[in-house]
Each structure stands twice: as structure tokens, then as C-alpha cells.
Amino acid sequence: MPRLALYTFGVLTFPLSDPAPSTREFYDLGEAVHRRIAAHPGCLARAEPAGGEQGVLFGADWGAWGEFAVPAWYAKGRTPDTTALAATLSLWTDSRSARDAVYTGLHREALRRRHDWFERSPHPTHVLWWVPDDVTPTWQEGVAKLERLQDHGPASQGFTFHHPFTPAGTPGRPSRRPAH
């Protein structure tokens, strides 16, 4: 049975190494959000670097998730001192579970505060696509799917929660945001 891959990407207003209280707040809330999402029904796995260091993305060992990559429009730093982005890559059983995890609970609270941490952008912030059950999506795939979404809009190869596609490649109906 196919699984759903989800890649998210946002450019932060500050480098991850910034000692400001807002950076610490972002990390603390982010860690709590990641713990809850990892335990959410339907979440199968998420990319984590082998070393587990905060703020180390480029050059980290991501195992089967491949080498870390970012969209072409990311123009900020790529070192631990200058990186100013947040990205996730995860696998889900279905779109309803993923949508529920994103739009409810602690992550919903974080989304309400996204403009405290992230730059406003004309680019998409997430992309979903179906993968065979024996495939682990890679960062490079996520970037390619997000860039394709930016250039061509939603399609079976990469879509959004608002414009979903079924595993068979046909347009789906958007599920309503949970009322939690």
C-alpha cells in the first residue's frame, strides 16, 4: 500500500545559531511539536540526522533520507552559524492523518505564530506525494517536488493538503481541517 511523503520548508528570520530568546523558544516548541507528531496516529517515520545536533542540516548523516537539500530560492547560509531554515521530511499512512497532525494541537499553535519566526514567502511551504511502501523519500525528492509545485501547481507528482491527489493519481477531495 502506498505511503504519503510530506516535505515542509520555511526560511527563518534568524539563523538557527542566534542566541536570542525567540530562537530558543522556536527550538523548544519545535522539539515538543516533533515529539507529538512522531507519536501521532498515522506517522510512520520522519527524517532525523544520525548525530541529532540542533541546527546541523547540511553535511549531517541523514541515512536513507539522503543528502540534505533545499529549494533554489533559499539564499541564506549553509553553515551551522548561518543556516536560517526549517525543513521536515516524513512518511504517513494517509493524508487525513498528516493533515490532522499539522492542523491540530501544538503544531496548530505553532502555525499561529509562524510569522514570529518565518519570513513571508510567495513559495509553497509544503508538498505531499505518494511513495511505494518499500521506498524512503529523500530530501532531494522533496525539494524537486516542492520546486515543481511552485512552477506548475498541484499534480499527482506533488500536491498540497488543499489540492490533494489519491494514490491512483486522480484529484482527491480536500479533507476538512479538524475542528480541534
C-alpha beads as a LAMMPS data file, in Angstrom:
LAMMPS data file: protein, C-alpha beads

180 atoms
179 bonds

1 atom types
1 bond types

-500.0 500.0 xlo xhi
-500.0 500.0 ylo yhi
-500.0 500.0 zlo zhi

Masses

1 110.0

Atoms # bond

1 1 1 0.000 0.000 0.000
2 1 1 1.419 3.427 -0.889
3 1 1 2.548 5.790 1.828
4 1 1 2.379 9.554 1.839
5 1 1 5.569 11.626 1.922
6 1 1 5.453 15.156 3.329
7 1 1 8.220 17.732 2.840
8 1 1 7.969 21.127 4.548
9 1 1 10.251 24.116 4.105
10 1 1 10.416 27.625 5.515
11 1 1 13.006 30.394 5.701
12 1 1 13.570 31.738 9.197
13 1 1 14.050 35.403 10.023
14 1 1 17.100 34.463 12.133
15 1 1 19.944 31.941 11.916
16 1 1 19.417 28.772 13.943
17 1 1 22.526 29.673 15.967
18 1 1 21.119 33.063 17.056
19 1 1 21.208 33.216 20.886
20 1 1 18.042 35.376 21.052
21 1 1 15.137 34.190 23.221
22 1 1 12.920 33.784 20.145
23 1 1 15.359 31.205 18.758
24 1 1 15.298 29.211 21.990
25 1 1 11.516 29.447 22.032
26 1 1 11.391 28.173 18.431
27 1 1 13.644 25.209 19.319
28 1 1 11.745 24.365 22.496
29 1 1 8.359 24.466 20.822
30 1 1 9.752 22.655 17.766
31 1 1 11.061 19.781 19.882
32 1 1 7.694 19.396 21.593
33 1 1 5.884 19.531 18.239
34 1 1 8.199 16.888 16.735
35 1 1 7.634 14.560 19.705
36 1 1 3.862 14.868 19.391
37 1 1 3.851 14.454 15.631
38 1 1 6.099 11.382 15.843
39 1 1 3.551 9.827 18.211
40 1 1 0.548 10.884 16.115
41 1 1 -1.524 8.042 14.641
42 1 1 -0.542 7.590 11.008
43 1 1 3.004 8.938 11.343
44 1 1 5.359 6.214 10.162
45 1 1 8.739 7.969 10.262
46 1 1 10.492 11.303 9.959
47 1 1 13.960 12.242 8.824
48 1 1 16.381 12.882 11.660
49 1 1 20.151 13.301 11.432
50 1 1 22.175 10.479 12.947
51 1 1 24.011 12.938 15.235
52 1 1 20.834 14.701 16.366
53 1 1 22.527 18.102 16.597
54 1 1 20.254 21.150 16.583
55 1 1 20.844 23.428 13.618
56 1 1 23.104 20.992 11.751
57 1 1 21.363 20.188 8.485
58 1 1 23.892 20.461 5.672
59 1 1 26.511 17.735 5.864
60 1 1 24.637 15.729 8.510
61 1 1 24.174 11.979 8.065
62 1 1 20.502 11.515 7.169
63 1 1 20.795 7.806 6.356
64 1 1 18.203 6.527 3.874
65 1 1 16.676 10.028 3.617
66 1 1 19.711 11.087 1.558
67 1 1 21.785 14.232 1.471
68 1 1 20.082 17.346 2.846
69 1 1 18.893 19.719 0.124
70 1 1 16.962 22.992 -0.115
71 1 1 14.953 24.729 -2.848
72 1 1 16.741 27.021 -5.298
73 1 1 15.058 30.061 -3.766
74 1 1 16.805 29.581 -0.402
75 1 1 19.543 32.238 -0.399
76 1 1 20.709 32.292 3.217
77 1 1 23.583 30.462 4.896
78 1 1 24.531 26.808 4.808
79 1 1 26.854 26.551 7.791
80 1 1 25.809 25.818 11.402
81 1 1 26.321 29.518 12.194
82 1 1 24.368 30.900 9.230
83 1 1 21.610 28.382 8.391
84 1 1 18.203 30.095 8.655
85 1 1 15.629 27.498 7.674
86 1 1 13.368 24.803 8.998
87 1 1 12.600 21.714 6.922
88 1 1 10.978 18.384 7.642
89 1 1 10.552 15.163 5.712
90 1 1 8.174 12.492 6.952
91 1 1 6.136 9.441 5.969
92 1 1 2.431 8.938 6.707
93 1 1 -0.186 6.246 6.244
94 1 1 -2.656 8.696 4.684
95 1 1 -3.367 12.374 4.083
96 1 1 -6.050 12.653 6.781
97 1 1 -3.553 11.613 9.500
98 1 1 -0.910 14.021 8.228
99 1 1 -3.379 16.880 7.915
100 1 1 -4.704 16.211 11.411
101 1 1 -1.170 16.295 12.851
102 1 1 -0.378 19.566 11.073
103 1 1 -3.606 21.445 11.787
104 1 1 -4.416 20.408 15.366
105 1 1 -2.860 20.591 18.786
106 1 1 0.544 22.021 19.483
107 1 1 1.513 22.283 15.807
108 1 1 -1.593 24.356 15.154
109 1 1 -0.475 26.700 17.956
110 1 1 2.960 26.933 16.322
111 1 1 1.357 27.702 12.946
112 1 1 -0.485 30.609 14.511
113 1 1 2.900 32.047 15.498
114 1 1 4.744 31.238 12.253
115 1 1 5.214 34.919 11.390
116 1 1 7.185 35.371 14.625
117 1 1 9.846 33.061 13.184
118 1 1 9.437 32.668 9.426
119 1 1 9.741 35.082 6.548
120 1 1 6.610 35.533 4.495
121 1 1 7.116 33.835 1.172
122 1 1 5.386 33.533 -2.198
123 1 1 6.688 29.956 -2.398
124 1 1 4.819 26.859 -1.239
125 1 1 5.719 25.686 2.262
126 1 1 4.853 22.008 1.850
127 1 1 4.375 19.281 -0.707
128 1 1 2.938 15.783 -0.470
129 1 1 3.376 12.801 -2.773
130 1 1 2.689 9.080 -2.707
131 1 1 5.564 6.593 -2.499
132 1 1 5.580 2.773 -2.683
133 1 1 5.610 1.057 0.703
134 1 1 9.246 -0.009 0.363
135 1 1 10.596 3.461 -0.549
136 1 1 12.074 6.091 1.748
137 1 1 11.717 9.554 0.206
138 1 1 14.829 11.713 0.027
139 1 1 15.471 15.373 0.717
140 1 1 16.358 15.826 -2.957
141 1 1 12.974 14.395 -3.964
142 1 1 11.183 16.697 -1.556
143 1 1 12.973 19.733 -2.977
144 1 1 12.279 18.665 -6.576
145 1 1 8.588 18.105 -5.751
146 1 1 8.309 21.493 -3.986
147 1 1 10.012 23.308 -6.874
148 1 1 7.754 21.521 -9.371
149 1 1 4.718 22.524 -7.286
150 1 1 5.975 26.129 -7.356
151 1 1 6.447 26.099 -11.125
152 1 1 3.453 24.018 -12.286
153 1 1 0.924 23.770 -9.458
154 1 1 -0.557 20.680 -7.820
155 1 1 -0.415 17.376 -9.702
156 1 1 -0.254 13.717 -8.803
157 1 1 3.567 14.013 -8.533
158 1 1 3.317 16.725 -5.858
159 1 1 0.310 18.322 -4.225
160 1 1 -0.925 20.164 -1.149
161 1 1 -3.436 19.445 1.580
162 1 1 -5.821 21.861 -0.153
163 1 1 -5.384 20.213 -3.579
164 1 1 -4.820 16.504 -2.835
165 1 1 -4.415 13.542 -5.157
166 1 1 -5.210 9.898 -4.493
167 1 1 -2.592 7.137 -4.643
168 1 1 -4.056 6.282 -8.076
169 1 1 -3.128 9.776 -9.306
170 1 1 -6.616 11.249 -9.521
171 1 1 -7.608 14.517 -7.862
172 1 1 -8.946 13.951 -4.368
173 1 1 -11.279 15.915 -2.186
174 1 1 -9.635 18.100 0.411
175 1 1 -10.450 16.878 3.872
176 1 1 -11.831 19.494 6.183
177 1 1 -9.456 20.883 8.734
178 1 1 -10.091 19.242 12.064
179 1 1 -12.082 21.396 14.459
180 1 1 -9.749 20.756 17.441

Bonds

1 1 1 2
2 1 2 3
3 1 3 4
4 1 4 5
5 1 5 6
6 1 6 7
7 1 7 8
8 1 8 9
9 1 9 10
10 1 10 11
11 1 11 12
12 1 12 13
13 1 13 14
14 1 14 15
15 1 15 16
16 1 16 17
17 1 17 18
18 1 18 19
19 1 19 20
20 1 20 21
21 1 21 22
22 1 22 23
23 1 23 24
24 1 24 25
25 1 25 26
26 1 26 27
27 1 27 28
28 1 28 29
29 1 29 30
30 1 30 31
31 1 31 32
32 1 32 33
33 1 33 34
34 1 34 35
35 1 35 36
36 1 36 37
37 1 37 38
38 1 38 39
39 1 39 40
40 1 40 41
41 1 41 42
42 1 42 43
43 1 43 44
44 1 44 45
45 1 45 46
46 1 46 47
47 1 47 48
48 1 48 49
49 1 49 50
50 1 50 51
51 1 51 52
52 1 52 53
53 1 53 54
54 1 54 55
55 1 55 56
56 1 56 57
57 1 57 58
58 1 58 59
59 1 59 60
60 1 60 61
61 1 61 62
62 1 62 63
63 1 63 64
64 1 64 65
65 1 65 66
66 1 66 67
67 1 67 68
68 1 68 69
69 1 69 70
70 1 70 71
71 1 71 72
72 1 72 73
73 1 73 74
74 1 74 75
75 1 75 76
76 1 76 77
77 1 77 78
78 1 78 79
79 1 79 80
80 1 80 81
81 1 81 82
82 1 82 83
83 1 83 84
84 1 84 85
85 1 85 86
86 1 86 87
87 1 87 88
88 1 88 89
89 1 89 90
90 1 90 91
91 1 91 92
92 1 92 93
93 1 93 94
94 1 94 95
95 1 95 96
96 1 96 97
97 1 97 98
98 1 98 99
99 1 99 100
100 1 100 101
101 1 101 102
102 1 102 103
103 1 103 104
104 1 104 105
105 1 105 106
106 1 106 107
107 1 107 108
108 1 108 109
109 1 109 110
110 1 110 111
111 1 111 112
112 1 112 113
113 1 113 114
114 1 114 115
115 1 115 116
116 1 116 117
117 1 117 118
118 1 118 119
119 1 119 120
120 1 120 121
121 1 121 122
122 1 122 123
123 1 123 124
124 1 124 125
125 1 125 126
126 1 126 127
127 1 127 128
128 1 128 129
129 1 129 130
130 1 130 131
131 1 131 132
132 1 132 133
133 1 133 134
134 1 134 135
135 1 135 136
136 1 136 137
137 1 137 138
138 1 138 139
139 1 139 140
140 1 140 141
141 1 141 142
142 1 142 143
143 1 143 144
144 1 144 145
145 1 145 146
146 1 146 147
147 1 147 148
148 1 148 149
149 1 149 150
150 1 150 151
151 1 151 152
152 1 152 153
153 1 153 154
154 1 154 155
155 1 155 156
156 1 156 157
157 1 157 158
158 1 158 159
159 1 159 160
160 1 160 161
161 1 161 162
162 1 162 163
163 1 163 164
164 1 164 165
165 1 165 166
166 1 166 167
167 1 167 168
168 1 168 169
169 1 169 170
170 1 170 171
171 1 171 172
172 1 172 173
173 1 173 174
174 1 174 175
175 1 175 176
176 1 176 177
177 1 177 178
178 1 178 179
179 1 179 180
